[in-house]
Amino acid sequence: MRSLFEQLGVRPDLILVNVISFLILLWLLKKFLFKPIAAMLDSRAEEIADSYKAADEEKARMEQIRSEYEAKLADVAAEAREKIAQAINEGQSAKQQILAEARAKAEEILKRGEEELARERDKTIIQLRAEVVDLAIEAAGKAVARSLDEESHRRLVREFVESIGKEN
């Protein structure tokens, strides 16, 4: 076999040194290059996993904030609808109150008008009675004056004037 190696130009001792050098190189690479690179890759993979985890947590937090925001928005909308309904009810109530007050004032004005009308009617009736009495007296006076003489007539007028002065 040695002759075959010599014919081929292969040197076994050199192969053995090369194999040992390769194994030493492989061990050195593993110890000083592959382990740090593997550690660095593991660290980077861990950082990426942590980033994904943080992103998932942030997404969950954002979902929670969004749902809280939507709930608050729905509450605000419901409160706004409630306040609008309340304002409408208050407006209707104010309208009813204003109408009731207007009706009461109108009734009061009508009542006062009727009372004033009754007073004016009574006053007019009194004035008419007074005028009728005056006319009756005047007519009676004319009738009596024709039947009375001048002296009796003067005495009657004087007594009448005196009686009027006593009444006032």
C-alpha positions as CSV (number, residue, x, y, z in Angstrom):
1,M,0.0,0.0,0.0
2,R,2.9,2.2,0.6
3,S,4.0,1.8,-3.0
4,L,0.6,2.7,-4.2
5,F,0.6,5.9,-2.2
6,E,4.1,6.7,-3.5
7,Q,3.0,6.1,-7.1
8,L,0.0,8.3,-6.6
9,G,2.1,10.9,-4.8
10,V,0.1,10.7,-1.7
11,R,1.9,11.1,1.6
12,P,0.1,9.4,4.5
13,D,2.0,11.4,7.1
14,L,0.9,14.6,5.5
15,I,-2.7,13.4,5.3
16,L,-2.5,12.5,9.0
17,V,-1.1,16.0,9.8
18,N,-3.8,17.6,7.7
19,V,-6.6,15.5,9.4
20,I,-5.2,16.5,12.8
21,S,-4.9,20.1,11.7
22,F,-8.5,20.0,10.4
23,L,-9.7,18.5,13.6
24,I,-7.9,21.1,15.7
25,L,-9.2,23.9,13.4
26,L,-12.7,22.4,13.7
27,W,-12.4,22.3,17.5
28,L,-11.1,25.9,17.5
29,L,-13.9,27.1,15.2
30,K,-16.4,25.4,17.3
31,K,-15.1,26.8,20.5
32,F,-14.3,30.3,19.4
33,L,-16.5,30.9,16.4
34,F,-19.5,28.6,16.3
35,K,-20.4,29.0,20.0
36,P,-20.3,32.8,20.0
37,I,-22.2,32.9,16.7
38,A,-24.7,30.4,18.1
39,A,-25.0,32.4,21.3
40,M,-25.4,35.6,19.3
41,L,-28.0,33.9,17.1
42,D,-29.8,32.5,20.1
43,S,-29.7,36.0,21.7
44,R,-31.0,37.6,18.5
45,A,-33.8,34.9,18.3
46,E,-34.7,35.6,21.9
47,E,-34.8,39.4,21.2
48,I,-37.0,38.8,18.2
49,A,-39.3,36.5,20.3
50,D,-39.4,39.2,23.0
51,S,-40.2,41.8,20.3
52,Y,-43.1,39.6,19.0
53,K,-44.3,39.1,22.6
54,A,-44.2,42.8,23.3
55,A,-46.0,43.6,20.0
56,D,-48.7,41.0,20.9
57,E,-49.0,42.5,24.3
58,E,-49.2,46.0,22.8
59,K,-51.8,44.8,20.3
60,A,-53.9,43.3,23.1
61,R,-53.5,46.5,25.1
62,M,-54.6,48.6,22.1
63,E,-57.6,46.3,21.6
64,Q,-58.6,46.8,25.2
65,I,-58.2,50.6,24.9
66,R,-60.2,50.5,21.6
67,S,-63.0,48.5,23.3
68,E,-63.0,50.9,26.3
69,Y,-63.0,53.9,23.9
70,E,-66.0,52.4,22.0
71,A,-67.8,51.7,25.3
72,K,-67.2,55.3,26.4
73,L,-68.3,56.6,23.0
74,A,-71.5,54.5,23.3
75,D,-72.0,55.9,26.8
76,V,-71.5,59.4,25.6
77,A,-73.9,58.9,22.7
78,A,-76.5,57.4,25.1
79,E,-76.0,60.3,27.5
80,A,-76.4,62.8,24.7
81,R,-79.6,61.1,23.5
82,E,-80.9,61.1,27.1
83,K,-80.0,64.8,27.5
84,I,-81.7,65.6,24.2
85,A,-84.8,63.7,25.3
86,Q,-84.7,65.5,28.6
87,A,-84.4,68.8,26.9
88,I,-87.4,68.0,24.7
89,N,-89.4,66.9,27.7
90,E,-88.4,70.1,29.6
91,G,-89.4,72.1,26.5
92,Q,-92.7,70.4,26.3
93,S,-93.2,71.0,30.0
94,A,-92.3,74.7,29.6
95,K,-94.7,74.9,26.7
96,Q,-97.5,73.4,28.7
97,Q,-96.8,75.7,31.6
98,I,-96.7,78.8,29.3
99,L,-100.0,77.7,27.7
100,A,-101.5,77.1,31.1
101,E,-100.4,80.6,32.3
102,A,-101.6,82.1,29.1
103,R,-105.0,80.5,29.5
104,A,-105.1,81.6,33.2
105,K,-104.3,85.2,32.2
106,A,-106.9,85.1,29.4
107,E,-109.5,83.8,31.8
108,E,-108.5,86.5,34.3
109,I,-108.7,89.2,31.6
110,L,-112.1,87.9,30.5
111,K,-113.3,87.8,34.2
112,R,-112.0,91.3,34.8
113,G,-113.7,92.4,31.5
114,E,-116.9,90.8,32.5
115,E,-116.7,92.4,36.0
116,E,-115.9,95.8,34.4
117,L,-118.7,95.3,31.9
118,A,-121.1,94.5,34.8
119,R,-119.9,97.6,36.7
120,E,-120.4,99.8,33.7
121,R,-123.8,98.3,33.1
122,D,-124.8,98.9,36.7
123,K,-123.4,102.4,36.5
124,T,-125.3,103.0,33.3
125,I,-128.5,101.6,34.8
126,I,-128.0,103.9,37.8
127,Q,-127.4,106.9,35.5
128,L,-130.4,106.0,33.4
129,R,-132.5,105.7,36.6
130,A,-131.3,109.1,37.7
131,E,-132.1,110.6,34.4
132,V,-135.5,108.9,34.4
133,V,-136.1,110.3,37.9
134,D,-135.0,113.7,36.7
135,L,-137.2,113.5,33.7
136,A,-140.1,112.3,35.8
137,I,-139.5,115.1,38.3
138,E,-139.3,117.6,35.5
139,A,-142.5,116.2,33.9
140,A,-144.2,116.2,37.2
141,G,-142.9,119.7,37.9
142,K,-144.3,120.9,34.6
143,A,-147.6,119.2,35.3
144,V,-147.7,120.6,38.9
145,A,-146.6,124.0,37.6
146,R,-149.6,124.2,35.4
147,S,-151.8,123.4,38.4
148,L,-150.0,125.4,41.0
149,D,-150.0,129.1,41.2
150,E,-146.8,131.2,41.2
151,E,-146.5,131.4,44.9
152,S,-146.9,127.6,45.5
153,H,-144.5,126.9,42.7
154,R,-141.7,129.1,44.2
155,R,-142.1,127.5,47.6
156,L,-142.0,124.0,46.0
157,V,-138.8,124.8,44.1
158,R,-137.2,126.3,47.2
159,E,-138.0,123.3,49.2
160,F,-136.6,121.0,46.5
161,V,-133.4,123.0,46.2
162,E,-133.0,122.9,50.0
163,S,-133.6,119.2,50.1
164,I,-131.0,118.6,47.4
165,G,-128.4,120.7,49.3
166,K,-129.1,118.6,52.4
167,E,-128.6,115.3,50.5
168,N,-125.2,116.2,49.1
